[in-house]
Amino acid sequence: MKVPTMLRKWLVFHFYFDYAVAIPIFFGAEQIALYFPEYPLDTVALKL
């Protein structure tokens, strides 16, 4: 079955966007939590 071109482009974009957002959160969870002192963030859960 052939995947439509627009769907393929959207999935590739989604993949790169997810990694662009997820990698900084994974490695910098403690630094991100410093920007939100009024919200108790569990950094382990943030990484998951």
PDB file of N, H, CA, C and O in Angstrom:
ATOM      1  N   MET A   1       0.841  -1.176   0.000  1.00  0.00           N
ATOM      2  CA  MET A   1       0.000   0.000   0.000  1.00  0.00           C
ATOM      3  C   MET A   1       0.889   1.244   0.000  1.00  0.00           C
ATOM      4  O   MET A   1       1.826   1.335   0.793  1.00  0.00           O
ATOM      5  N   LYS A   2       0.609   2.176  -0.861  1.00  0.00           N
ATOM      6  H   LYS A   2      -0.152   2.101  -1.506  1.00  0.00           H
ATOM      7  CA  LYS A   2       1.403   3.386  -0.974  1.00  0.00           C
ATOM      8  C   LYS A   2       0.881   4.448  -0.015  1.00  0.00           C
ATOM      9  O   LYS A   2      -0.324   4.686   0.071  1.00  0.00           O
ATOM     10  N   VAL A   3       1.797   5.078   0.699  1.00  0.00           N
ATOM     11  H   VAL A   3       2.776   4.884   0.630  1.00  0.00           H
ATOM     12  CA  VAL A   3       1.449   6.146   1.637  1.00  0.00           C
ATOM     13  C   VAL A   3       1.369   7.452   0.852  1.00  0.00           C
ATOM     14  O   VAL A   3       2.283   7.766   0.091  1.00  0.00           O
ATOM     15  N   PRO A   4       0.289   8.222   1.024  1.00  0.00           N
ATOM     16  CA  PRO A   4       0.190   9.505   0.325  1.00  0.00           C
ATOM     17  C   PRO A   4       1.354  10.441   0.680  1.00  0.00           C
ATOM     18  O   PRO A   4       1.852  10.429   1.806  1.00  0.00           O
ATOM     19  N   THR A   5       1.771  11.238  -0.283  1.00  0.00           N
ATOM     20  H   THR A   5       1.367  11.247  -1.198  1.00  0.00           H
ATOM     21  CA  THR A   5       2.933  12.108  -0.114  1.00  0.00           C
ATOM     22  C   THR A   5       2.743  13.101   1.026  1.00  0.00           C
ATOM     23  O   THR A   5       3.664  13.301   1.818  1.00  0.00           O
ATOM     24  N   MET A   6       1.587  13.719   1.129  1.00  0.00           N
ATOM     25  H   MET A   6       0.839  13.556   0.485  1.00  0.00           H
ATOM     26  CA  MET A   6       1.349  14.697   2.188  1.00  0.00           C
ATOM     27  C   MET A   6       1.409  14.046   3.567  1.00  0.00           C
ATOM     28  O   MET A   6       1.946  14.636   4.504  1.00  0.00           O
ATOM     29  N   LEU A   7       0.868  12.846   3.700  1.00  0.00           N
ATOM     30  H   LEU A   7       0.432  12.367   2.939  1.00  0.00           H
ATOM     31  CA  LEU A   7       0.926  12.135   4.972  1.00  0.00           C
ATOM     32  C   LEU A   7       2.363  11.804   5.329  1.00  0.00           C
ATOM     33  O   LEU A   7       2.761  11.940   6.486  1.00  0.00           O
ATOM     34  N   ARG A   8       3.135  11.377   4.366  1.00  0.00           N
ATOM     35  H   ARG A   8       2.811  11.266   3.426  1.00  0.00           H
ATOM     36  CA  ARG A   8       4.548  11.062   4.608  1.00  0.00           C
ATOM     37  C   ARG A   8       5.296  12.308   5.076  1.00  0.00           C
ATOM     38  O   ARG A   8       6.090  12.237   6.013  1.00  0.00           O
ATOM     39  N   LYS A   9       5.048  13.446   4.432  1.00  0.00           N
ATOM     40  H   LYS A   9       4.403  13.504   3.670  1.00  0.00           H
ATOM     41  CA  LYS A   9       5.716  14.689   4.831  1.00  0.00           C
ATOM     42  C   LYS A   9       5.301  15.106   6.238  1.00  0.00           C
ATOM     43  O   LYS A   9       6.135  15.551   7.027  1.00  0.00           O
ATOM     44  N   TRP A  10       4.007  14.960   6.556  1.00  0.00           N
ATOM     45  H   TRP A  10       3.330  14.598   5.915  1.00  0.00           H
ATOM     46  CA  TRP A  10       3.520  15.316   7.880  1.00  0.00           C
ATOM     47  C   TRP A  10       4.158  14.429   8.949  1.00  0.00           C
ATOM     48  O   TRP A  10       4.547  14.923  10.007  1.00  0.00           O
ATOM     49  N   LEU A  11       4.267  13.147   8.690  1.00  0.00           N
ATOM     50  H   LEU A  11       3.951  12.745   7.830  1.00  0.00           H
ATOM     51  CA  LEU A  11       4.848  12.239   9.679  1.00  0.00           C
ATOM     52  C   LEU A  11       6.334  12.516   9.890  1.00  0.00           C
ATOM     53  O   LEU A  11       6.821  12.434  11.017  1.00  0.00           O
ATOM     54  N   VAL A  12       7.051  12.839   8.836  1.00  0.00           N
ATOM     55  H   VAL A  12       6.655  12.906   7.920  1.00  0.00           H
ATOM     56  CA  VAL A  12       8.472  13.183   8.970  1.00  0.00           C
ATOM     57  C   VAL A  12       8.613  14.477   9.773  1.00  0.00           C
ATOM     58  O   VAL A  12       9.455  14.562  10.666  1.00  0.00           O
ATOM     59  N   PHE A  13       7.795  15.482   9.461  1.00  0.00           N
ATOM     60  H   PHE A  13       7.110  15.413   8.735  1.00  0.00           H
ATOM     61  CA  PHE A  13       7.815  16.733  10.223  1.00  0.00           C
ATOM     62  C   PHE A  13       7.497  16.472  11.694  1.00  0.00           C
ATOM     63  O   PHE A  13       8.174  16.995  12.579  1.00  0.00           O
ATOM     64  N   HIS A  14       6.484  15.675  11.952  1.00  0.00           N
ATOM     65  H   HIS A  14       5.934  15.250  11.233  1.00  0.00           H
ATOM     66  CA  HIS A  14       6.070  15.352  13.315  1.00  0.00           C
ATOM     67  C   HIS A  14       7.186  14.647  14.067  1.00  0.00           C
ATOM     68  O   HIS A  14       7.412  14.928  15.244  1.00  0.00           O
ATOM     69  N   PHE A  15       7.883  13.741  13.406  1.00  0.00           N
ATOM     70  H   PHE A  15       7.699  13.513  12.450  1.00  0.00           H
ATOM     71  CA  PHE A  15       9.002  13.020  14.015  1.00  0.00           C
ATOM     72  C   PHE A  15      10.093  13.996  14.447  1.00  0.00           C
ATOM     73  O   PHE A  15      10.553  13.939  15.587  1.00  0.00           O
ATOM     74  N   TYR A  16      10.510  14.888  13.555  1.00  0.00           N
ATOM     75  H   TYR A  16      10.137  14.935  12.629  1.00  0.00           H
ATOM     76  CA  TYR A  16      11.581  15.835  13.883  1.00  0.00           C
ATOM     77  C   TYR A  16      11.131  16.858  14.926  1.00  0.00           C
ATOM     78  O   TYR A  16      11.920  17.244  15.789  1.00  0.00           O
ATOM     79  N   PHE A  17       9.891  17.294  14.858  1.00  0.00           N
ATOM     80  H   PHE A  17       9.251  16.981  14.157  1.00  0.00           H
ATOM     81  CA  PHE A  17       9.394  18.239  15.847  1.00  0.00           C
ATOM     82  C   PHE A  17       9.344  17.599  17.232  1.00  0.00           C
ATOM     83  O   PHE A  17       9.723  18.230  18.219  1.00  0.00           O
ATOM     84  N   ASP A  18       8.880  16.353  17.312  1.00  0.00           N
ATOM     85  H   ASP A  18       8.572  15.841  16.511  1.00  0.00           H
ATOM     86  CA  ASP A  18       8.843  15.655  18.600  1.00  0.00           C
ATOM     87  C   ASP A  18      10.233  15.538  19.212  1.00  0.00           C
ATOM     88  O   ASP A  18      10.410  15.764  20.409  1.00  0.00           O
ATOM     89  N   TYR A  19      11.210  15.189  18.395  1.00  0.00           N
ATOM     90  H   TYR A  19      11.066  15.006  17.423  1.00  0.00           H
ATOM     91  CA  TYR A  19      12.564  15.074  18.914  1.00  0.00           C
ATOM     92  C   TYR A  19      13.147  16.425  19.289  1.00  0.00           C
ATOM     93  O   TYR A  19      13.907  16.516  20.253  1.00  0.00           O
ATOM     94  N   ALA A  20      12.813  17.470  18.559  1.00  0.00           N
ATOM     95  H   ALA A  20      12.196  17.396  17.776  1.00  0.00           H
ATOM     96  CA  ALA A  20      13.308  18.800  18.897  1.00  0.00           C
ATOM     97  C   ALA A  20      12.760  19.274  20.236  1.00  0.00           C
ATOM     98  O   ALA A  20      13.421  20.041  20.936  1.00  0.00           O
ATOM     99  N   VAL A  21      11.567  18.830  20.600  1.00  0.00           N
ATOM    100  H   VAL A  21      11.030  18.207  20.032  1.00  0.00           H
ATOM    101  CA  VAL A  21      10.959  19.212  21.871  1.00  0.00           C
ATOM    102  C   VAL A  21      11.318  18.221  22.975  1.00  0.00           C
ATOM    103  O   VAL A  21      11.565  18.628  24.111  1.00  0.00           O
ATOM    104  N   ALA A  22      11.349  16.935  22.660  1.00  0.00           N
ATOM    105  H   ALA A  22      11.148  16.605  21.737  1.00  0.00           H
ATOM    106  CA  ALA A  22      11.527  15.905  23.685  1.00  0.00           C
ATOM    107  C   ALA A  22      12.953  15.825  24.211  1.00  0.00           C
ATOM    108  O   ALA A  22      13.146  15.607  25.407  1.00  0.00           O
ATOM    109  N   ILE A  23      13.939  15.991  23.369  1.00  0.00           N
ATOM    110  H   ILE A  23      13.782  16.167  22.397  1.00  0.00           H
ATOM    111  CA  ILE A  23      15.327  15.857  23.827  1.00  0.00           C
ATOM    112  C   ILE A  23      15.695  16.948  24.834  1.00  0.00           C
ATOM    113  O   ILE A  23      16.294  16.628  25.860  1.00  0.00           O
ATOM    114  N   PRO A  24      15.367  18.215  24.593  1.00  0.00           N
ATOM    115  CA  PRO A  24      15.654  19.210  25.645  1.00  0.00           C
ATOM    116  C   PRO A  24      14.905  18.939  26.948  1.00  0.00           C
ATOM    117  O   PRO A  24      15.450  19.162  28.029  1.00  0.00           O
ATOM    118  N   ILE A  25      13.675  18.466  26.862  1.00  0.00           N
ATOM    119  H   ILE A  25      13.232  18.284  25.984  1.00  0.00           H
ATOM    120  CA  ILE A  25      12.933  18.139  28.086  1.00  0.00           C
ATOM    121  C   ILE A  25      13.585  16.975  28.815  1.00  0.00           C
ATOM    122  O   ILE A  25      13.685  16.985  30.042  1.00  0.00           O
ATOM    123  N   PHE A  26      14.030  15.973  28.065  1.00  0.00           N
ATOM    124  H   PHE A  26      13.949  15.965  27.069  1.00  0.00           H
ATOM    125  CA  PHE A  26      14.627  14.792  28.694  1.00  0.00           C
ATOM    126  C   PHE A  26      15.923  15.138  29.421  1.00  0.00           C
ATOM    127  O   PHE A  26      16.137  14.693  30.549  1.00  0.00           O
ATOM    128  N   PHE A  27      16.783  15.924  28.789  1.00  0.00           N
ATOM    129  H   PHE A  27      16.609  16.285  27.873  1.00  0.00           H
ATOM    130  CA  PHE A  27      18.079  16.225  29.393  1.00  0.00           C
ATOM    131  C   PHE A  27      18.060  17.464  30.283  1.00  0.00           C
ATOM    132  O   PHE A  27      18.961  17.641  31.103  1.00  0.00           O
ATOM    133  N   GLY A  28      17.065  18.314  30.140  1.00  0.00           N
ATOM    134  H   GLY A  28      16.333  18.170  29.474  1.00  0.00           H
ATOM    135  CA  GLY A  28      17.040  19.546  30.922  1.00  0.00           C
ATOM    136  C   GLY A  28      15.812  19.690  31.779  1.00  0.00           C
ATOM    137  O   GLY A  28      15.329  20.804  31.979  1.00  0.00           O
ATOM    138  N   ALA A  29      15.293  18.597  32.291  1.00  0.00           N
ATOM    139  H   ALA A  29      15.686  17.692  32.129  1.00  0.00           H
ATOM    140  CA  ALA A  29      14.060  18.649  33.087  1.00  0.00           C
ATOM    141  C   ALA A  29      14.225  19.508  34.335  1.00  0.00           C
ATOM    142  O   ALA A  29      13.307  20.239  34.709  1.00  0.00           O
ATOM    143  N   GLU A  30      15.380  19.427  34.980  1.00  0.00           N
ATOM    144  H   GLU A  30      16.125  18.833  34.676  1.00  0.00           H
ATOM    145  CA  GLU A  30      15.596  20.210  36.193  1.00  0.00           C
ATOM    146  C   GLU A  30      15.649  21.701  35.873  1.00  0.00           C
ATOM    147  O   GLU A  30      15.122  22.515  36.632  1.00  0.00           O
ATOM    148  N   GLN A  31      16.281  22.069  34.754  1.00  0.00           N
ATOM    149  H   GLN A  31      16.710  21.408  34.138  1.00  0.00           H
ATOM    150  CA  GLN A  31      16.360  23.468  34.376  1.00  0.00           C
ATOM    151  C   GLN A  31      14.985  24.002  33.965  1.00  0.00           C
ATOM    152  O   GLN A  31      14.656  25.152  34.254  1.00  0.00           O
ATOM    153  N   ILE A  32      14.197  23.187  33.304  1.00  0.00           N
ATOM    154  H   ILE A  32      14.465  22.253  33.069  1.00  0.00           H
ATOM    155  CA  ILE A  32      12.846  23.597  32.908  1.00  0.00           C
ATOM    156  C   ILE A  32      11.975  23.787  34.148  1.00  0.00           C
ATOM    157  O   ILE A  32      11.163  24.710  34.201  1.00  0.00           O
ATOM    158  N   ALA A  33      12.140  22.922  35.138  1.00  0.00           N
ATOM    159  H   ALA A  33      12.799  22.172  35.094  1.00  0.00           H
ATOM    160  CA  ALA A  33      11.350  23.022  36.367  1.00  0.00           C
ATOM    161  C   ALA A  33      11.652  24.315  37.124  1.00  0.00           C
ATOM    162  O   ALA A  33      10.801  24.800  37.870  1.00  0.00           O
ATOM    163  N   LEU A  34      12.840  24.877  36.948  1.00  0.00           N
ATOM    164  H   LEU A  34      13.531  24.483  36.342  1.00  0.00           H
ATOM    165  CA  LEU A  34      13.178  26.137  37.620  1.00  0.00           C
ATOM    166  C   LEU A  34      12.351  27.307  37.103  1.00  0.00           C
ATOM    167  O   LEU A  34      12.147  28.282  37.827  1.00  0.00           O
ATOM    168  N   TYR A  35      11.871  27.228  35.861  1.00  0.00           N
ATOM    169  H   TYR A  35      12.037  26.436  35.273  1.00  0.00           H
ATOM    170  CA  TYR A  35      11.077  28.308  35.285  1.00  0.00           C
ATOM    171  C   TYR A  35       9.627  28.297  35.786  1.00  0.00           C
ATOM    172  O   TYR A  35       8.893  29.263  35.576  1.00  0.00           O
ATOM    173  N   PHE A  36       9.219  27.224  36.440  1.00  0.00           N
ATOM    174  H   PHE A  36       9.815  26.440  36.610  1.00  0.00           H
ATOM    175  CA  PHE A  36       7.851  27.098  36.940  1.00  0.00           C
ATOM    176  C   PHE A  36       7.871  26.770  38.430  1.00  0.00           C
ATOM    177  O   PHE A  36       7.495  25.665  38.821  1.00  0.00           O
ATOM    178  N   PRO A  37       8.303  27.709  39.264  1.00  0.00           N
ATOM    179  CA  PRO A  37       8.419  27.400  40.706  1.00  0.00           C
ATOM    180  C   PRO A  37       7.075  27.207  41.400  1.00  0.00           C
ATOM    181  O   PRO A  37       7.011  26.543  42.434  1.00  0.00           O
ATOM    182  N   GLU A  38       5.998  27.778  40.851  1.00  0.00           N
ATOM    183  H   GLU A  38       6.051  28.318  40.011  1.00  0.00           H
ATOM    184  CA  GLU A  38       4.696  27.651  41.508  1.00  0.00           C
ATOM    185  C   GLU A  38       4.027  26.312  41.208  1.00  0.00           C
ATOM    186  O   GLU A  38       3.053  25.941  41.862  1.00  0.00           O
ATOM    187  N   TYR A  39       4.548  25.593  40.222  1.00  0.00           N
ATOM    188  H   TYR A  39       5.339  25.894  39.690  1.00  0.00           H
ATOM    189  CA  TYR A  39       3.989  24.284  39.884  1.00  0.00           C
ATOM    190  C   TYR A  39       4.974  23.199  40.289  1.00  0.00           C
ATOM    191  O   TYR A  39       6.096  23.173  39.782  1.00  0.00           O
ATOM    192  N   PRO A  40       4.584  22.305  41.189  1.00  0.00           N
ATOM    193  CA  PRO A  40       5.507  21.231  41.577  1.00  0.00           C
ATOM    194  C   PRO A  40       5.634  20.196  40.446  1.00  0.00           C
ATOM    195  O   PRO A  40       4.728  19.391  40.233  1.00  0.00           O
ATOM    196  N   LEU A  41       6.741  20.223  39.740  1.00  0.00           N
ATOM    197  H   LEU A  41       7.478  20.877  39.914  1.00  0.00           H
ATOM    198  CA  LEU A  41       6.965  19.289  38.640  1.00  0.00           C
ATOM    199  C   LEU A  41       7.832  18.137  39.101  1.00  0.00           C
ATOM    200  O   LEU A  41       8.894  18.338  39.690  1.00  0.00           O
ATOM    201  N   ASP A  42       7.382  16.958  38.836  1.00  0.00           N
ATOM    202  H   ASP A  42       6.519  16.794  38.357  1.00  0.00           H
ATOM    203  CA  ASP A  42       8.177  15.770  39.104  1.00  0.00           C
ATOM    204  C   ASP A  42       9.066  15.554  37.896  1.00  0.00           C
ATOM    205  O   ASP A  42       8.574  15.221  36.818  1.00  0.00           O
ATOM    206  N   THR A  43      10.381  15.739  38.061  1.00  0.00           N
ATOM    207  H   THR A  43      10.781  16.009  38.937  1.00  0.00           H
ATOM    208  CA  THR A  43      11.278  15.685  36.912  1.00  0.00           C
ATOM    209  C   THR A  43      11.392  14.290  36.324  1.00  0.00           C
ATOM    210  O   THR A  43      11.656  14.151  35.130  1.00  0.00           O
ATOM    211  N   VAL A  44      11.202  13.263  37.122  1.00  0.00           N
ATOM    212  H   VAL A  44      10.987  13.376  38.092  1.00  0.00           H
ATOM    213  CA  VAL A  44      11.231  11.898  36.591  1.00  0.00           C
ATOM    214  C   VAL A  44      10.008  11.666  35.706  1.00  0.00           C
ATOM    215  O   VAL A  44      10.127  11.102  34.618  1.00  0.00           O
ATOM    216  N   ALA A  45       8.850  12.094  36.163  1.00  0.00           N
ATOM    217  H   ALA A  45       8.755  12.552  37.047  1.00  0.00           H
ATOM    218  CA  ALA A  45       7.636  11.954  35.352  1.00  0.00           C
ATOM    219  C   ALA A  45       7.709  12.825  34.113  1.00  0.00           C
ATOM    220  O   ALA A  45       7.159  12.457  33.075  1.00  0.00           O
ATOM    221  N   LEU A  46       8.368  13.962  34.193  1.00  0.00           N
ATOM    222  H   LEU A  46       8.815  14.261  35.036  1.00  0.00           H
ATOM    223  CA  LEU A  46       8.516  14.844  33.045  1.00  0.00           C
ATOM    224  C   LEU A  46       9.349  14.166  31.956  1.00  0.00           C
ATOM    225  O   LEU A  46       9.100  14.367  30.768  1.00  0.00           O
ATOM    226  N   LYS A  47      10.324  13.374  32.356  1.00  0.00           N
ATOM    227  H   LYS A  47      10.526  13.210  33.322  1.00  0.00           H
ATOM    228  CA  LYS A  47      11.167  12.660  31.397  1.00  0.00           C
ATOM    229  C   LYS A  47      10.409  11.520  30.720  1.00  0.00           C
ATOM    230  O   LYS A  47      10.708  11.158  29.582  1.00  0.00           O
ATOM    231  N   LEU A  48       9.437  10.965  31.417  1.00  0.00           N
ATOM    232  H   LEU A  48       9.194  11.259  32.341  1.00  0.00           H
ATOM    233  CA  LEU A  48       8.677   9.861  30.818  1.00  0.00           C
ATOM    234  C   LEU A  48       7.714  10.413  29.799  1.00  0.00           C
ATOM    235  O   LEU A  48       6.974   9.653  29.174  1.00  0.00           O
TER     236      LEU A  48
END
